[in-house]
Amino acid sequence: MATSYAPETILEVRRYLKPITGLSDVELGIVNNETDASYHHGWSQRDTDGSDYSWDESARDSSHKTNAARALDVGMFPRLREMSAWIVEQCRAGAPDCADIREIIYSPDGVTVLRWDRLGIRSSGSLSHLTHTHFSWFADAEHRRKVGPFQRFFGKAIDMYFGIVTSKPEMYASDGVRSRLLPQGAYESTVVHLEAAGVPRITYPSLEALFVGMGPLVKDDGGMGVSEDELRVIMREEIAKTKLS
């Protein structure tokens, strides 16, 4: 039996998201070769008892019998919920670069799991989606680019958020790739400026929590990749290069 493979168009999404999110290939999962009902595998790994929704519910799937996987799971990073909800809204609005998306299973708040289903068949998902978002595409879109919605999200005019670390009297700004310590004395004026610009605030319980998923500033296991003092130097250099509005 042939095994499923990751098509180039979904690999392109993974390559785009890796440096932005700091997630590994495993945390940006594409292929699952188990024989079950899932967009994570191709035709040869389908569930053959007639209950495989990923092949049976749409002619856009059943008409294109490929062994390419048709899904991507995006693991937790600080903007996962914001990104997921934004792409769902783009799907609802009929954005052309979302036309091939079959479903998005996500959590908007870390408590409830929702599913946007283009066919209107399902509205929920397993609790595993509290910490990752599932994107799937119809099989007939195997060779069409899928990276567009993700590029548009991270290319928005306001693509910053600022994090308040509750255990320290400090504030950090982030663009989802790298976080920056705001200079001392700039807290109040900067908060007013960012909130006026519509930049969202996120509260973190610790400095470590802030940097989970921040790419080059953390190790693969989510621990601090550099010392706190070294990190402060990096962020002070970075904030000097960053326009926050």
Summary of the structure (lengths in Angstrom):
residues: 245
radius of gyration: 19.7
end to end distance: 54.2
largest distance: 65.0
contacts: 742
relative contact order: 0.14
helix: 35%
strand: 18%
